[in-house]
Amino acid sequence: MRRPLARPALTALAGLFAVILWVWSAGPGGVELAVVPVRGGPPLWVGLLDPGERFTLHYVHSVDREPIWEVHSVDAAGRIYVEDERFVMVGAGMGDLPGRGRWTGSGGLQAIEGMHYPVGEFVLRVGSPGVDHTIEWRGTAVNLSERVPGQPVRFTTRPVPRLTRWVRTLLRPAADPLVANPATR
């Protein structure tokens, strides 16, 4: 007699598990940051970032030939912020944003820290080799100047669900820098 009751109970339990799994998989899974050519083509760089996670855009200033590091972050909604800037000297086209961050310096570098200045999605004209616009993230470095010198690229974001993040850990796109550098996974 107990067998007929076991089947509906197992079906209900399986249904409950499926609903819980579906709700979990639809929850927030981070933010996809992609760098895509403005004129079309496949993404040059795609990474899944956790909210608040940082990435760095490193390059050599085209006028004074000194290195610059711009540290950015993304929030859960996919908004991009400039957090810190590090440089040897303030070059042409640079300067501080009054009321944003604090100036510090050590070891020959100047820095503006704690800026948290919203920039949102943005377009960057990639410099030629020597300018070396490079994205640094999780121990990887991708030099955009070697791939698309002189071309405009868009830094774009979108929040992704957990299921997308889970699938992407199994099947990474070719533009994911962790594909080329699996030691950083």
C-alpha atoms as a printed R data frame, in Angstrom:
    type eleno elety resid chain resno      x      y       z
1   ATOM     1    CA   MET     A     1  0.000  0.000   0.000
2   ATOM     2    CA   ARG     A     2  2.840  2.423   0.605
3   ATOM     3    CA   ARG     A     3  4.141  2.207  -2.919
4   ATOM     4    CA   PRO     A     4  1.353  4.283  -4.466
5   ATOM     5    CA   LEU     A     5  2.122  7.103  -2.013
6   ATOM     6    CA   ALA     A     6  5.873  6.984  -2.639
7   ATOM     7    CA   ARG     A     7  5.607  7.820  -6.334
8   ATOM     8    CA   PRO     A     8  3.661 11.127  -5.868
9   ATOM     9    CA   ALA     A     9  5.973 12.099  -3.014
10  ATOM    10    CA   LEU     A    10  9.063 11.499  -5.159
11  ATOM    11    CA   THR     A    11  7.471 13.412  -8.044
12  ATOM    12    CA   ALA     A    12  6.692 16.343  -5.737
13  ATOM    13    CA   LEU     A    13 10.211 16.259  -4.316
14  ATOM    14    CA   ALA     A    14 11.729 16.198  -7.808
15  ATOM    15    CA   GLY     A    15  9.482 19.118  -8.814
16  ATOM    16    CA   LEU     A    16 10.522 21.094  -5.742
17  ATOM    17    CA   PHE     A    17 14.180 20.398  -6.506
18  ATOM    18    CA   ALA     A    18 13.660 21.556 -10.125
19  ATOM    19    CA   VAL     A    19 12.032 24.811  -8.963
20  ATOM    20    CA   ILE     A    20 14.830 25.486  -6.482
21  ATOM    21    CA   LEU     A    21 17.442 24.770  -9.152
22  ATOM    22    CA   TRP     A    22 15.665 27.059 -11.631
23  ATOM    23    CA   VAL     A    23 15.421 29.909  -9.094
24  ATOM    24    CA   TRP     A    24 19.082 29.466  -8.156
25  ATOM    25    CA   SER     A    25 20.261 29.392 -11.782
26  ATOM    26    CA   ALA     A    26 18.348 32.581 -12.611
27  ATOM    27    CA   GLY     A    27 20.007 34.482  -9.746
28  ATOM    28    CA   PRO     A    28 22.874 36.920 -10.244
29  ATOM    29    CA   GLY     A    29 26.033 35.326 -11.621
30  ATOM    30    CA   GLY     A    30 28.236 38.359 -12.095
31  ATOM    31    CA   VAL     A    31 28.930 40.726 -14.949
32  ATOM    32    CA   GLU     A    32 30.255 39.961 -18.408
33  ATOM    33    CA   LEU     A    33 32.745 42.582 -19.558
34  ATOM    34    CA   ALA     A    34 33.472 42.496 -23.277
35  ATOM    35    CA   VAL     A    35 35.783 44.527 -25.487
36  ATOM    36    CA   VAL     A    36 34.402 44.570 -29.024
37  ATOM    37    CA   PRO     A    37 35.515 46.388 -32.177
38  ATOM    38    CA   VAL     A    38 33.211 49.346 -32.863
39  ATOM    39    CA   ARG     A    39 33.291 48.553 -36.591
40  ATOM    40    CA   GLY     A    40 32.157 44.969 -36.007
41  ATOM    41    CA   GLY     A    41 33.796 41.626 -35.578
42  ATOM    42    CA   PRO     A    42 34.194 39.089 -32.809
43  ATOM    43    CA   PRO     A    43 34.978 40.203 -29.247
44  ATOM    44    CA   LEU     A    44 38.664 40.795 -28.506
45  ATOM    45    CA   TRP     A    45 38.314 40.173 -24.771
46  ATOM    46    CA   VAL     A    46 35.489 38.701 -22.671
47  ATOM    47    CA   GLY     A    47 35.620 38.106 -18.941
48  ATOM    48    CA   LEU     A    48 33.116 37.251 -16.221
49  ATOM    49    CA   LEU     A    49 33.706 39.544 -13.270
50  ATOM    50    CA   ASP     A    50 32.264 39.449  -9.796
51  ATOM    51    CA   PRO     A    51 30.536 42.658  -8.659
52  ATOM    52    CA   GLY     A    52 33.238 44.996  -7.349
53  ATOM    53    CA   GLU     A    53 36.005 43.096  -9.123
54  ATOM    54    CA   ARG     A    54 38.687 45.182 -10.757
55  ATOM    55    CA   PHE     A    55 40.529 45.160 -14.066
56  ATOM    56    CA   THR     A    56 43.337 47.442 -15.203
57  ATOM    57    CA   LEU     A    57 43.868 49.279 -18.451
58  ATOM    58    CA   HIS     A    58 47.631 49.815 -18.789
59  ATOM    59    CA   TYR     A    59 49.269 51.879 -21.521
60  ATOM    60    CA   VAL     A    60 52.099 54.277 -22.324
61  ATOM    61    CA   HIS     A    61 51.075 57.934 -22.678
62  ATOM    62    CA   SER     A    62 51.496 58.977 -26.310
63  ATOM    63    CA   VAL     A    63 53.044 62.389 -25.510
64  ATOM    64    CA   ASP     A    64 55.262 61.980 -22.446
65  ATOM    65    CA   ARG     A    65 55.975 58.233 -23.081
66  ATOM    66    CA   GLU     A    66 55.389 57.314 -19.421
67  ATOM    67    CA   PRO     A    67 53.268 54.371 -18.183
68  ATOM    68    CA   ILE     A    68 49.727 54.805 -16.872
69  ATOM    69    CA   TRP     A    69 47.535 52.300 -15.031
70  ATOM    70    CA   GLU     A    70 43.797 52.950 -14.836
71  ATOM    71    CA   VAL     A    71 42.066 50.610 -12.408
72  ATOM    72    CA   HIS     A    72 38.366 50.051 -13.122
73  ATOM    73    CA   SER     A    73 35.613 48.082 -11.408
74  ATOM    74    CA   VAL     A    74 32.125 46.892 -12.308
75  ATOM    75    CA   ASP     A    75 29.091 46.760 -10.050
76  ATOM    76    CA   ALA     A    76 26.298 44.169 -10.058
77  ATOM    77    CA   ALA     A    77 24.273 46.232 -12.555
78  ATOM    78    CA   GLY     A    78 27.223 46.321 -14.983
79  ATOM    79    CA   ARG     A    79 28.251 49.946 -14.453
80  ATOM    80    CA   ILE     A    80 31.963 50.614 -14.967
81  ATOM    81    CA   TYR     A    81 33.872 52.908 -12.591
82  ATOM    82    CA   VAL     A    82 37.386 54.325 -12.567
83  ATOM    83    CA   GLU     A    83 38.765 53.496  -9.110
84  ATOM    84    CA   ASP     A    84 42.449 54.495  -9.193
85  ATOM    85    CA   GLU     A    85 44.996 55.953 -11.592
86  ATOM    86    CA   ARG     A    86 48.737 55.489 -11.279
87  ATOM    87    CA   PHE     A    87 51.304 57.374 -13.358
88  ATOM    88    CA   VAL     A    88 54.779 58.882 -13.334
89  ATOM    89    CA   MET     A    89 53.598 62.363 -14.279
90  ATOM    90    CA   VAL     A    90 50.431 64.080 -15.397
91  ATOM    91    CA   GLY     A    91 50.569 64.180 -19.196
92  ATOM    92    CA   ALA     A    92 48.586 66.001 -21.864
93  ATOM    93    CA   GLY     A    93 44.883 65.258 -21.634
94  ATOM    94    CA   MET     A    94 45.178 64.042 -18.053
95  ATOM    95    CA   GLY     A    95 44.407 65.734 -14.825
96  ATOM    96    CA   ASP     A    96 42.454 65.271 -11.691
97  ATOM    97    CA   LEU     A    97 38.733 65.428 -11.188
98  ATOM    98    CA   PRO     A    98 38.144 67.891  -8.329
99  ATOM    99    CA   GLY     A    99 36.557 66.147  -5.371
100 ATOM   100    CA   ARG     A   100 37.310 62.663  -6.731
101 ATOM   101    CA   GLY     A   101 39.849 60.537  -4.927
102 ATOM   102    CA   ARG     A   102 42.982 61.502  -3.051
103 ATOM   103    CA   TRP     A   103 46.466 62.135  -4.423
104 ATOM   104    CA   THR     A   104 49.222 59.902  -3.089
105 ATOM   105    CA   GLY     A   105 52.564 58.751  -4.342
106 ATOM   106    CA   SER     A   106 55.432 56.423  -3.639
107 ATOM   107    CA   GLY     A   107 58.269 54.732  -5.473
108 ATOM   108    CA   GLY     A   108 58.323 57.350  -8.231
109 ATOM   109    CA   LEU     A   109 54.624 56.935  -9.016
110 ATOM   110    CA   GLN     A   110 51.810 59.353  -8.397
111 ATOM   111    CA   ALA     A   111 48.323 58.039  -7.797
112 ATOM   112    CA   ILE     A   112 44.776 59.160  -7.461
113 ATOM   113    CA   GLU     A   113 43.101 56.571  -5.242
114 ATOM   114    CA   GLY     A   114 39.511 56.002  -4.185
115 ATOM   115    CA   MET     A   115 37.951 57.802  -7.135
116 ATOM   116    CA   HIS     A   116 34.942 55.517  -7.750
117 ATOM   117    CA   TYR     A   117 34.044 57.713 -10.730
118 ATOM   118    CA   PRO     A   118 31.303 56.309 -13.004
119 ATOM   119    CA   VAL     A   119 32.290 56.079 -16.661
120 ATOM   120    CA   GLY     A   120 29.798 53.474 -17.864
121 ATOM   121    CA   GLU     A   121 30.408 51.785 -21.166
122 ATOM   122    CA   PHE     A   122 33.092 53.594 -23.134
123 ATOM   123    CA   VAL     A   123 34.910 53.665 -26.453
124 ATOM   124    CA   LEU     A   124 38.713 53.596 -26.581
125 ATOM   125    CA   ARG     A   125 40.800 54.261 -29.668
126 ATOM   126    CA   VAL     A   126 43.501 51.668 -29.283
127 ATOM   127    CA   GLY     A   127 47.002 53.074 -29.652
128 ATOM   128    CA   SER     A   128 49.695 51.701 -31.895
129 ATOM   129    CA   PRO     A   129 52.295 49.200 -30.711
130 ATOM   130    CA   GLY     A   130 54.444 51.082 -28.232
131 ATOM   131    CA   VAL     A   131 51.363 52.628 -26.628
132 ATOM   132    CA   ASP     A   132 50.423 49.053 -25.720
133 ATOM   133    CA   HIS     A   133 46.852 49.418 -24.488
134 ATOM   134    CA   THR     A   134 46.702 46.270 -22.355
135 ATOM   135    CA   ILE     A   135 43.900 44.795 -20.235
136 ATOM   136    CA   GLU     A   136 45.204 43.177 -17.055
137 ATOM   137    CA   TRP     A   137 42.857 40.913 -15.107
138 ATOM   138    CA   ARG     A   138 43.323 37.909 -12.802
139 ATOM   139    CA   GLY     A   139 46.965 37.515 -13.721
140 ATOM   140    CA   THR     A   140 46.358 37.778 -17.472
141 ATOM   141    CA   ALA     A   141 47.385 40.525 -19.884
142 ATOM   142    CA   VAL     A   142 45.906 41.070 -23.348
143 ATOM   143    CA   ASN     A   143 47.617 43.712 -25.494
144 ATOM   144    CA   LEU     A   144 44.947 45.329 -27.666
145 ATOM   145    CA   SER     A   145 47.588 47.399 -29.513
146 ATOM   146    CA   GLU     A   146 49.004 44.193 -30.979
147 ATOM   147    CA   ARG     A   147 45.555 43.088 -32.166
148 ATOM   148    CA   VAL     A   148 43.744 46.217 -33.397
149 ATOM   149    CA   PRO     A   149 46.114 49.219 -33.478
150 ATOM   150    CA   GLY     A   150 44.408 52.524 -34.231
151 ATOM   151    CA   GLN     A   151 40.926 50.979 -34.071
152 ATOM   152    CA   PRO     A   152 38.075 52.026 -31.759
153 ATOM   153    CA   VAL     A   153 36.812 49.388 -29.322
154 ATOM   154    CA   ARG     A   154 33.857 49.469 -26.957
155 ATOM   155    CA   PHE     A   155 34.051 48.302 -23.342
156 ATOM   156    CA   THR     A   156 30.560 46.969 -22.699
157 ATOM   157    CA   THR     A   157 28.946 45.054 -19.850
158 ATOM   158    CA   ARG     A   158 25.873 43.008 -19.034
159 ATOM   159    CA   PRO     A   159 24.790 41.207 -15.878
160 ATOM   160    CA   VAL     A   160 24.544 37.441 -16.366
161 ATOM   161    CA   PRO     A   161 22.608 34.771 -14.462
162 ATOM   162    CA   ARG     A   162 24.333 32.006 -12.491
163 ATOM   163    CA   LEU     A   163 23.487 29.435 -15.153
164 ATOM   164    CA   THR     A   164 25.396 31.454 -17.761
165 ATOM   165    CA   ARG     A   165 28.363 31.739 -15.412
166 ATOM   166    CA   TRP     A   166 28.294 28.000 -14.735
167 ATOM   167    CA   VAL     A   167 28.123 27.146 -18.438
168 ATOM   168    CA   ARG     A   168 30.920 29.639 -19.179
169 ATOM   169    CA   THR     A   169 33.212 27.944 -16.658
170 ATOM   170    CA   LEU     A   170 32.815 24.781 -18.730
171 ATOM   171    CA   LEU     A   171 32.759 26.311 -22.222
172 ATOM   172    CA   ARG     A   172 34.836 29.489 -22.298
173 ATOM   173    CA   PRO     A   173 34.702 31.682 -25.416
174 ATOM   174    CA   ALA     A   174 37.941 32.102 -27.352
175 ATOM   175    CA   ALA     A   175 38.130 35.768 -26.289
176 ATOM   176    CA   ASP     A   176 38.214 34.836 -22.584
177 ATOM   177    CA   PRO     A   177 41.763 35.582 -21.377
178 ATOM   178    CA   LEU     A   178 41.610 32.572 -19.063
179 ATOM   179    CA   VAL     A   179 41.495 30.302 -22.138
180 ATOM   180    CA   ALA     A   180 45.003 31.378 -23.118
181 ATOM   181    CA   ASN     A   181 46.216 31.303 -19.512
182 ATOM   182    CA   PRO     A   182 44.527 28.343 -17.740
183 ATOM   183    CA   ALA     A   183 46.824 28.626 -14.705
184 ATOM   184    CA   THR     A   184 44.799 31.659 -13.548
185 ATOM   185    CA   ARG     A   185 41.446 29.806 -13.373
